[in-house]
């Protein structure tokens, strides 16, 4: 784990910093595993979800005072997507039967492999557990699969989302808490 790593809740004032971080992460971190068309299509199904910030379930990770990543969890039904993504489902989940959602995880390209993703997962899983959830689910990109597997997530189903034009491969994953 990197020294100097801190986790805090995101606020609406963070959005102007987080939006370009997300765009850089999509471009730089998905390009090795997706075609240029799929990377561009990913912009439609990924991005800032201001509902997570409003719900107090979205985190900013800083390393030595610099924003290094962001991500969080949700008690709402939407599995993935940003404010602009079609098909969002804001209904609240029931922690006694539903899995919480790990959502919108991004690492700034300059801070990869420094514990940012694990810090987000740790914070999200602890918060969901504290609210009574017994499991978490997420939609993994091909770039995120190795991290999620290493953190104990199991693949449930592979699917694609072509709402941005080109079909983007995703994997629904689940982990008991």
Z-matrix of the N, CA and C atoms (Angstrom, degrees):
N
C 1 1.446
C 2 1.522 1 108.27
N 3 1.292 2 116.58 1 142.74
C 4 1.457 3 122.72 2 -179.62
C 5 1.519 4 110.24 3 -76.00
N 6 1.319 5 116.96 4 135.90
C 7 1.458 6 118.76 5 173.14
C 8 1.520 7 107.82 6 -74.45
N 9 1.315 8 115.73 7 154.19
C 10 1.458 9 120.03 8 -178.98
C 11 1.511 10 113.71 9 81.83
N 12 1.334 11 118.87 10 6.95
C 13 1.462 12 122.58 11 179.69
C 14 1.524 13 108.82 12 -84.42
N 15 1.336 14 116.67 13 127.90
C 16 1.463 15 121.19 14 177.41
C 17 1.523 16 109.29 15 -129.55
N 18 1.321 17 114.64 16 152.87
C 19 1.456 18 122.57 17 179.39
C 20 1.518 19 107.88 18 -122.43
N 21 1.332 20 116.65 19 133.10
C 22 1.460 21 121.18 20 176.15
C 23 1.519 22 108.52 21 -144.17
N 24 1.329 23 116.57 22 161.13
C 25 1.456 24 120.41 23 175.62
C 26 1.521 25 110.01 24 -72.52
N 27 1.314 26 115.88 25 141.42
C 28 1.470 27 121.83 26 176.67
C 29 1.521 28 109.49 27 -76.04
N 30 1.327 29 114.81 28 153.10
C 31 1.462 30 122.15 29 174.25
C 32 1.527 31 107.83 30 -126.15
N 33 1.329 32 117.93 31 164.80
C 34 1.465 33 119.30 32 176.99
C 35 1.534 34 112.99 33 -55.71
N 36 1.322 35 117.69 34 -28.11
C 37 1.467 36 120.87 35 178.94
C 38 1.526 37 112.10 36 -66.19
N 39 1.331 38 118.68 37 -17.59
C 40 1.470 39 122.21 38 178.90
C 41 1.529 40 112.87 39 -79.60
N 42 1.308 41 118.18 40 -19.52
C 43 1.468 42 121.08 41 -172.89
C 44 1.530 43 113.23 42 -53.99
N 45 1.351 44 120.49 43 -43.41
C 46 1.468 45 118.67 44 179.36
C 47 1.530 46 114.40 45 -62.94
N 48 1.319 47 118.09 46 -22.57
C 49 1.465 48 121.29 47 176.54
C 50 1.526 49 110.46 48 -88.48
N 51 1.333 50 116.70 49 -38.36
C 52 1.459 51 120.44 50 -176.05
C 53 1.527 52 112.90 51 -72.38
N 54 1.316 53 118.09 52 -34.12
C 55 1.468 54 120.61 53 -177.40
C 56 1.531 55 112.15 54 -60.60
N 57 1.328 56 120.11 55 -50.79
C 58 1.478 57 117.83 56 177.17
C 59 1.527 58 113.21 57 -67.49
N 60 1.335 59 117.90 58 -29.83
C 61 1.465 60 120.33 59 175.40
C 62 1.526 61 109.17 60 -61.29
N 63 1.332 62 116.62 61 -44.86
C 64 1.469 63 120.88 62 179.08
C 65 1.522 64 111.07 63 -62.09
N 66 1.313 65 116.87 64 -44.39
C 67 1.463 66 120.14 65 -179.72
C 68 1.528 67 111.22 66 -62.35
N 69 1.330 68 116.82 67 -41.50
C 70 1.475 69 120.36 68 178.17
C 71 1.526 70 110.34 69 -65.07
N 72 1.327 71 117.01 70 -40.51
C 73 1.467 72 120.05 71 179.18
C 74 1.524 73 110.83 72 -64.00
N 75 1.331 74 116.94 73 -43.48
C 76 1.466 75 120.12 74 178.25
C 77 1.528 76 109.96 75 -59.63
N 78 1.327 77 116.57 76 -48.92
C 79 1.464 78 121.11 77 -177.56
C 80 1.522 79 112.28 78 -64.57
N 81 1.314 80 116.67 79 -53.46
C 82 1.464 81 120.67 80 -171.13
C 83 1.527 82 113.78 81 -79.32
N 84 1.331 83 117.48 82 -36.98
C 85 1.457 84 119.36 83 -172.39
C 86 1.522 85 113.72 84 -92.22
N 87 1.334 86 117.22 85 -20.20
C 88 1.467 87 119.05 86 176.72
C 89 1.527 88 112.90 87 -95.34
N 90 1.321 89 117.91 88 -19.29
C 91 1.470 90 120.58 89 -178.98
C 92 1.530 91 113.84 90 -57.50
N 93 1.329 92 119.53 91 -35.17
C 94 1.468 93 118.13 92 178.21
C 95 1.529 94 114.51 93 -68.91
N 96 1.341 95 118.36 94 -18.46
C 97 1.465 96 120.11 95 -174.44
C 98 1.528 97 113.93 96 -118.77
N 99 1.329 98 117.37 97 -6.99
C 100 1.464 99 121.56 98 -179.74
C 101 1.516 100 110.43 99 -128.88
N 102 1.317 101 116.37 100 157.85
C 103 1.464 102 120.95 101 174.00
C 104 1.528 103 109.25 102 -71.71
N 105 1.326 104 118.34 103 161.91
C 106 1.473 105 119.72 104 176.43
C 107 1.529 106 112.36 105 -56.25
N 108 1.320 107 117.66 106 -36.62
C 109 1.469 108 120.76 107 178.85
C 110 1.535 109 111.08 108 -67.11
N 111 1.314 110 116.50 109 -38.84
C 112 1.461 111 119.94 110 178.35
C 113 1.531 112 111.58 111 -69.47
N 114 1.319 113 117.10 112 -37.13
C 115 1.464 114 120.07 113 176.14
C 116 1.527 115 109.30 114 -61.15
N 117 1.310 116 116.68 115 -46.42
C 118 1.470 117 120.36 116 179.38
C 119 1.526 118 110.39 117 -63.18
N 120 1.306 119 117.86 118 -42.39
C 121 1.462 120 122.94 119 177.69
C 122 1.529 121 111.17 120 -61.82
N 123 1.317 122 117.10 121 -31.99
C 124 1.466 123 121.97 122 -179.82
C 125 1.526 124 111.76 123 -60.75
N 126 1.303 125 116.57 124 -28.01
C 127 1.474 126 119.83 125 -179.50
C 128 1.528 127 112.00 126 -63.07
N 129 1.336 128 117.55 127 -26.18
C 130 1.457 129 120.49 128 178.66
C 131 1.529 130 111.26 129 -76.90
N 132 1.316 131 117.22 130 -31.01
C 133 1.463 132 119.37 131 -174.31
C 134 1.532 133 112.58 132 -103.28
N 135 1.321 134 116.81 133 4.90
C 136 1.461 135 121.71 134 179.84
C 137 1.518 136 109.10 135 -132.33
N 138 1.312 137 116.14 136 163.39
C 139 1.453 138 120.66 137 175.63
C 140 1.512 139 112.78 138 137.04
N 141 1.301 140 114.86 139 -173.56
C 142 1.459 141 121.42 140 -176.10
C 143 1.529 142 110.76 141 -67.07
N 144 1.306 143 116.14 142 134.72
C 145 1.458 144 122.55 143 174.25
C 146 1.526 145 105.81 144 -117.48
N 147 1.325 146 116.08 145 98.94
C 148 1.462 147 120.16 146 -175.70
C 149 1.526 148 112.46 147 -65.87
N 150 1.340 149 117.79 148 -19.36
C 151 1.467 150 119.85 149 176.79
C 152 1.529 151 110.69 150 -63.55
N 153 1.331 152 117.32 151 -36.43
C 154 1.465 153 120.37 152 178.44
C 155 1.528 154 110.64 153 -63.83
N 156 1.321 155 116.37 154 -39.81
C 157 1.467 156 120.33 155 178.11
C 158 1.525 157 109.35 156 -65.72
N 159 1.336 158 116.71 157 -46.32
C 160 1.470 159 120.74 158 179.09
C 161 1.524 160 111.57 159 -61.15
N 162 1.335 161 117.23 160 -35.61
C 163 1.464 162 121.59 161 179.78
C 164 1.531 163 113.13 162 -76.45
N 165 1.335 164 117.27 163 -10.30
C 166 1.462 165 120.19 164 -178.47
C 167 1.511 166 113.45 165 73.08
N 168 1.343 167 116.22 166 31.74
C 169 1.467 168 120.85 167 -177.95
C 170 1.531 169 112.51 168 -121.66
N 171 1.322 170 116.86 169 16.39
C 172 1.462 171 120.69 170 -177.35
C 173 1.523 172 109.23 171 -118.22
N 174 1.320 173 116.00 172 133.81
C 175 1.453 174 121.90 173 -173.48
C 176 1.527 175 111.91 174 -113.82
N 177 1.315 176 114.24 175 151.47
C 178 1.463 177 122.65 176 170.31
C 179 1.520 178 106.09 177 -114.30
N 180 1.314 179 115.77 178 132.08
C 181 1.461 180 122.00 179 176.51
C 182 1.527 181 107.06 180 -105.76
N 183 1.312 182 115.43 181 128.97
C 184 1.464 183 120.77 182 177.49
C 185 1.518 184 109.39 183 -119.61
N 186 1.308 185 115.51 184 144.87
C 187 1.456 186 121.96 185 173.08
C 188 1.510 187 106.69 186 -122.12
N 189 1.309 188 115.03 187 118.02
C 190 1.460 189 121.63 188 -178.42
C 191 1.525 190 111.79 189 49.44
N 192 1.339 191 115.65 190 43.73
C 193 1.455 192 121.46 191 175.43
C 194 1.516 193 115.84 192 83.57
N 195 1.329 194 118.49 193 -3.10
C 196 1.465 195 121.49 194 179.09
C 197 1.520 196 109.65 195 -103.90
N 198 1.337 197 116.98 196 138.67
C 199 1.457 198 120.73 197 177.46
C 200 1.525 199 108.33 198 -67.70
N 201 1.323 200 115.67 199 118.36
C 202 1.465 201 121.68 200 -175.31
C 203 1.517 202 112.56 201 -109.19
N 204 1.330 203 117.23 202 -17.82
C 205 1.450 204 120.00 203 -179.14
C 206 1.511 205 111.06 204 179.86
N 207 1.320 206 113.76 205 175.97
C 208 1.461 207 120.24 206 179.61
C 209 1.519 208 108.94 207 -157.21
N 210 1.302 209 115.35 208 160.78
C 211 1.454 210 121.33 209 178.62
C 212 1.506 211 109.51 210 162.69
N 213 1.306 212 115.52 211 170.34
C 214 1.451 213 117.31 212 -178.42
C 215 1.501 214 112.60 213 -170.02
N 216 1.311 215 114.30 214 -150.49
C 217 1.448 216 121.13 215 -176.91
C 218 1.511 217 107.39 216 -144.30
N 219 1.333 218 115.21 217 168.51
C 220 1.450 219 119.09 218 -179.41
C 221 1.516 220 110.96 219 -143.27
N 222 1.313 221 113.69 220 146.60
C 223 1.465 222 121.77 221 172.20
C 224 1.523 223 109.35 222 -98.40
N 225 1.340 224 116.59 223 15.26
C 226 1.464 225 122.92 224 179.69
C 227 1.523 226 110.39 225 -108.35
N 228 1.314 227 117.54 226 162.44
C 229 1.462 228 122.99 227 -171.30
C 230 1.529 229 114.39 228 -72.64
N 231 1.314 230 119.08 229 -24.51
C 232 1.467 231 120.79 230 -178.43
C 233 1.522 232 110.25 231 -58.40
N 234 1.331 233 116.30 232 127.64
C 235 1.464 234 120.69 233 -178.55
C 236 1.530 235 112.41 234 -84.35
N 237 1.334 236 116.82 235 -34.48
C 238 1.466 237 120.21 236 -178.57
C 239 1.521 238 108.73 237 -160.99
N 240 1.330 239 115.65 238 166.16
C 241 1.455 240 121.21 239 174.84
C 242 1.507 241 113.39 240 117.97
N 243 1.324 242 114.01 241 159.84
C 244 1.449 243 121.58 242 178.43
C 245 1.516 244 111.38 243 -102.20
N 246 1.322 245 115.53 244 -175.53
C 247 1.460 246 121.56 245 -179.06
C 248 1.529 247 112.18 246 -53.64
N 249 1.314 248 116.85 247 -33.28
C 250 1.470 249 123.00 248 -174.46
C 251 1.540 250 113.40 249 -91.48
N 252 1.320 251 118.32 250 -3.61
C 253 1.463 252 121.93 251 -174.46
C 254 1.525 253 110.81 252 -78.59
N 255 1.333 254 117.75 253 130.50
C 256 1.466 255 119.42 254 177.60
C 257 1.533 256 111.69 255 -69.66
N 258 1.335 257 115.69 256 155.56
C 259 1.459 258 120.87 257 173.01
C 260 1.510 259 115.62 258 83.65
N 261 1.325 260 117.97 259 18.05
C 262 1.471 261 120.21 260 179.68
C 263 1.521 262 110.04 261 -68.87
N 264 1.321 263 116.25 262 145.71
C 265 1.468 264 122.45 263 -178.00
C 266 1.530 265 108.72 264 -127.92
N 267 1.347 266 118.10 265 94.31
C 268 1.468 267 120.57 266 -173.55
C 269 1.531 268 115.69 267 -80.53
N 270 1.336 269 118.50 268 3.49
C 271 1.470 270 120.10 269 -179.82
C 272 1.528 271 109.90 270 -58.60
N 273 1.334 272 115.20 271 143.28
C 274 1.463 273 120.43 272 179.37
C 275 1.529 274 110.53 273 -74.03
N 276 1.318 275 115.38 274 143.90
C 277 1.463 276 122.99 275 177.26
C 278 1.524 277 109.83 276 -86.06
N 279 1.309 278 116.21 277 157.13
C 280 1.456 279 122.86 278 175.47
C 281 1.525 280 107.40 279 -100.96
N 282 1.333 281 118.56 280 112.13
C 283 1.469 282 119.80 281 -176.17
C 284 1.525 283 114.40 282 -62.77
N 285 1.324 284 117.73 283 -16.50
C 286 1.467 285 118.69 284 179.48
C 287 1.523 286 112.42 285 -79.11
N 288 1.344 287 117.17 286 -18.89
C 289 1.467 288 119.61 287 -179.03
C 290 1.531 289 113.82 288 -130.29
N 291 1.327 290 118.02 289 -23.43
C 292 1.463 291 121.80 290 -175.78
C 293 1.524 292 111.23 291 -102.13
N 294 1.316 293 115.22 292 157.42
C 295 1.467 294 121.68 293 172.64
C 296 1.525 295 108.67 294 -91.97
N 297 1.322 296 116.60 295 137.11
C 298 1.466 297 120.90 296 171.97
C 299 1.523 298 107.82 297 -63.69
N 300 1.307 299 117.08 298 161.22
C 301 1.465 300 122.30 299 -179.57
C 302 1.526 301 110.51 300 -107.74
N 303 1.308 302 117.77 301 126.52
C 304 1.466 303 121.80 302 168.29
C 305 1.511 304 105.27 303 -85.28
N 306 1.341 305 116.94 304 130.09
C 307 1.452 306 119.42 305 -168.18
C 308 1.528 307 113.37 306 -135.90
N 309 1.311 308 114.03 307 150.51
C 310 1.468 309 124.31 308 164.24
C 311 1.527 310 113.91 309 48.69
N 312 1.320 311 116.25 310 55.03
C 313 1.462 312 121.36 311 178.54
C 314 1.529 313 110.40 312 -90.23
N 315 1.331 314 115.54 313 129.05
C 316 1.464 315 121.96 314 179.82
C 317 1.519 316 109.13 315 -142.60
N 318 1.321 317 115.48 316 138.17
C 319 1.457 318 121.65 317 173.72
C 320 1.518 319 108.19 318 -117.75
N 321 1.329 320 116.62 319 131.88
C 322 1.462 321 120.62 320 174.88
C 323 1.523 322 107.88 321 -59.95
N 324 1.335 323 118.33 322 133.54
C 325 1.466 324 120.27 323 -177.01
C 326 1.531 325 114.58 324 -51.90
N 327 1.318 326 118.16 325 -32.67
C 328 1.473 327 120.61 326 -179.95
C 329 1.528 328 112.96 327 -71.78
N 330 1.343 329 117.21 328 -9.77
C 331 1.465 330 120.37 329 -175.10
C 332 1.526 331 113.82 330 -119.46
N 333 1.326 332 118.07 331 17.64
C 334 1.463 333 119.35 332 179.10
C 335 1.525 334 110.66 333 -67.05
N 336 1.343 335 114.58 334 154.21
C 337 1.466 336 123.22 335 176.29
C 338 1.533 337 112.40 336 61.40
N 339 1.351 338 115.10 337 33.11
C 340 1.468 339 119.62 338 179.13
C 341 1.527 340 111.58 339 -127.03
N 342 1.337 341 117.33 340 17.04
C 343 1.458 342 120.27 341 175.01
C 344 1.513 343 115.64 342 92.98
N 345 1.327 344 117.78 343 5.24
C 346 1.464 345 120.97 344 -177.58
C 347 1.529 346 110.86 345 -64.83
N 348 1.323 347 117.65 346 -50.86
C 349 1.455 348 121.49 347 -179.14
C 350 1.516 349 112.47 348 -60.42
N 351 1.317 350 116.68 349 -43.77
C 352 1.464 351 120.11 350 178.20
C 353 1.530 352 111.17 351 -63.70
N 354 1.318 353 117.38 352 -38.18
C 355 1.471 354 120.42 353 178.67
C 356 1.526 355 110.83 354 -63.42
N 357 1.330 356 116.65 355 -41.02
C 358 1.465 357 120.08 356 177.36
C 359 1.521 358 109.99 357 -63.76
N 360 1.322 359 117.12 358 -48.58
C 361 1.466 360 120.46 359 179.74
C 362 1.525 361 111.49 360 -59.80
N 363 1.321 362 117.51 361 -43.58
C 364 1.462 363 120.30 362 179.31
C 365 1.520 364 111.21 363 -59.54
N 366 1.333 365 116.68 364 -46.01
C 367 1.467 366 120.87 365 -178.87
C 368 1.526 367 111.21 366 -66.34
N 369 1.326 368 116.37 367 -43.86
C 370 1.468 369 120.47 368 -178.98
C 371 1.522 370 111.50 369 -65.74
N 372 1.315 371 116.81 370 -45.71
C 373 1.464 372 120.46 371 -179.24
C 374 1.531 373 111.27 372 -63.90
N 375 1.326 374 117.33 373 -41.93
C 376 1.470 375 120.45 374 179.61
C 377 1.529 376 110.48 375 -63.79
N 378 1.323 377 117.41 376 -43.41
C 379 1.467 378 120.67 377 -179.40
C 380 1.529 379 110.90 378 -65.71
N 381 1.324 380 117.79 379 -42.95
C 382 1.469 381 120.93 380 178.95
C 383 1.533 382 110.42 381 -64.29
N 384 1.312 383 116.51 382 -41.95
C 385 1.469 384 121.06 383 177.72
C 386 1.526 385 109.93 384 -60.83
N 387 1.332 386 117.05 385 -41.87
C 388 1.462 387 121.05 386 -179.83
C 389 1.521 388 112.42 387 -64.54
N 390 1.320 389 117.78 388 -22.58
C 391 1.464 390 121.26 389 177.68
C 392 1.531 391 111.90 390 -94.16
N 393 1.329 392 117.12 391 7.47
C 394 1.448 393 120.44 392 173.75
C 395 1.515 394 115.95 393 95.95
N 396 1.332 395 118.15 394 2.04
C 397 1.463 396 119.83 395 178.00
C 398 1.522 397 109.64 396 -72.23
N 399 1.326 398 115.64 397 141.90
C 400 1.469 399 122.10 398 -178.53
C 401 1.529 400 112.22 399 -101.61
N 402 1.341 401 116.46 400 -9.91
C 403 1.471 402 121.13 401 -179.06
C 404 1.527 403 108.49 402 -154.94
N 405 1.328 404 114.41 403 162.46
C 406 1.465 405 121.92 404 174.14
C 407 1.520 406 108.74 405 -130.66
N 408 1.322 407 115.78 406 149.51
C 409 1.462 408 123.04 407 175.54
C 410 1.517 409 108.62 408 -128.66
N 411 1.321 410 115.04 409 158.27
C 412 1.456 411 120.99 410 175.77
C 413 1.516 412 109.53 411 -153.78
N 414 1.323 413 115.24 412 164.11
C 415 1.462 414 121.79 413 171.59
C 416 1.520 415 106.54 414 -107.91
N 417 1.318 416 115.99 415 111.08
C 418 1.462 417 121.82 416 -176.71
C 419 1.516 418 111.20 417 -89.88
N 420 1.325 419 115.28 418 139.16
C 421 1.461 420 120.64 419 166.76
C 422 1.524 421 107.28 420 -80.37
N 423 1.317 422 116.75 421 166.28
C 424 1.462 423 119.43 422 176.53
C 425 1.523 424 111.12 423 -62.14
N 426 1.328 425 116.82 424 -32.06
C 427 1.461 426 120.35 425 177.95
C 428 1.517 427 113.03 426 -69.02
N 429 1.332 428 117.48 427 -29.77
C 430 1.456 429 121.38 428 -178.32
C 431 1.521 430 115.17 429 -87.98
N 432 1.330 431 117.49 430 -15.77
C 433 1.472 432 120.79 431 -176.14
C 434 1.534 433 114.20 432 -51.07
N 435 1.327 434 120.00 433 -46.86
C 436 1.471 435 118.41 434 -177.73
C 437 1.529 436 112.91 435 -60.19
N 438 1.320 437 117.83 436 -40.77
C 439 1.467 438 120.66 437 178.52
C 440 1.517 439 110.36 438 -62.89
N 441 1.320 440 117.10 439 -49.85
C 442 1.462 441 120.07 440 -175.92
C 443 1.528 442 111.62 441 -63.98
N 444 1.314 443 117.21 442 -39.60
C 445 1.471 444 119.95 443 176.13
C 446 1.531 445 110.22 444 -61.31
N 447 1.337 446 116.23 445 -44.88
C 448 1.466 447 120.72 446 -179.39
C 449 1.522 448 112.23 447 -64.17
N 450 1.324 449 116.49 448 -23.91
C 451 1.467 450 121.20 449 -179.26
C 452 1.524 451 112.46 450 -96.72
N 453 1.327 452 117.56 451 11.55
C 454 1.452 453 121.29 452 172.57
C 455 1.516 454 116.88 453 93.80
N 456 1.313 455 118.14 454 9.13
C 457 1.466 456 120.73 455 177.58
C 458 1.525 457 109.56 456 -80.55
N 459 1.327 458 115.62 457 141.17
C 460 1.461 459 122.39 458 178.98
C 461 1.524 460 109.51 459 -110.97
N 462 1.325 461 115.39 460 141.86
C 463 1.462 462 120.33 461 179.06
C 464 1.517 463 110.56 462 -71.60
N 465 1.341 464 115.96 463 133.12
C 466 1.461 465 122.79 464 178.10
C 467 1.524 466 109.89 465 -104.16
N 468 1.338 467 116.28 466 -49.18
C 469 1.463 468 120.39 467 179.27
C 470 1.522 469 110.24 468 -161.54
N 471 1.320 470 115.15 469 145.09
C 472 1.458 471 121.61 470 172.53
C 473 1.525 472 107.56 471 -95.31
N 474 1.337 473 116.08 472 143.81
C 475 1.458 474 120.91 473 177.73
C 476 1.523 475 108.35 474 -154.56
N 477 1.305 476 116.94 475 172.29
C 478 1.458 477 121.08 476 176.58
C 479 1.520 478 109.45 477 -125.69
N 480 1.326 479 115.22 478 154.96
C 481 1.461 480 122.33 479 174.00
C 482 1.524 481 106.40 480 -127.18
N 483 1.317 482 116.29 481 116.69
C 484 1.465 483 121.51 482 -178.70
C 485 1.527 484 111.52 483 -108.65
N 486 1.343 485 117.82 484 17.69
C 487 1.466 486 119.20 485 -176.99
C 488 1.519 487 112.88 486 -66.29
N 489 1.322 488 117.84 487 -16.52
C 490 1.454 489 121.06 488 176.58
C 491 1.521 490 113.21 489 -95.41
N 492 1.329 491 117.89 490 4.66
C 493 1.463 492 122.37 491 -179.33
C 494 1.508 493 111.62 492 120.74
N 495 1.323 494 117.14 493 -77.89
C 496 1.466 495 121.75 494 179.20
C 497 1.522 496 109.78 495 -85.33
N 498 1.334 497 117.96 496 145.32
C 499 1.469 498 119.95 497 178.80
C 500 1.541 499 111.52 498 -69.18
N 501 1.325 500 115.37 499 124.78
C 502 1.466 501 121.91 500 179.00
C 503 1.524 502 108.37 501 -103.80
N 504 1.335 503 117.78 502 121.83
C 505 1.465 504 119.90 503 178.87
C 506 1.531 505 111.04 504 -73.37
N 507 1.326 506 115.27 505 135.24
C 508 1.460 507 123.02 506 177.29
C 509 1.521 508 108.18 507 -135.94
N 510 1.326 509 116.26 508 160.92
C 511 1.459 510 121.18 509 178.57
C 512 1.532 511 108.37 510 -133.77
N 513 1.323 512 115.90 511 121.11
C 514 1.464 513 120.12 512 172.50
C 515 1.518 514 106.85 513 -73.99
N 516 1.340 515 115.40 514 129.99
C 517 1.457 516 121.33 515 -179.14
C 518 1.526 517 108.81 516 -129.70
N 519 1.314 518 115.79 517 156.51
C 520 1.461 519 121.22 518 -175.68
C 521 1.533 520 109.27 519 -141.52
N 522 1.335 521 114.71 520 149.88
C 523 1.462 522 120.41 521 177.20
C 524 1.529 523 108.11 522 -146.01
N 525 1.339 524 117.01 523 130.68
C 526 1.466 525 118.79 524 173.06
C 527 1.533 526 109.49 525 -72.15
N 528 1.321 527 115.05 526 148.54
C 529 1.477 528 119.16 527 177.66
C 530 1.519 529 110.51 528 -100.99
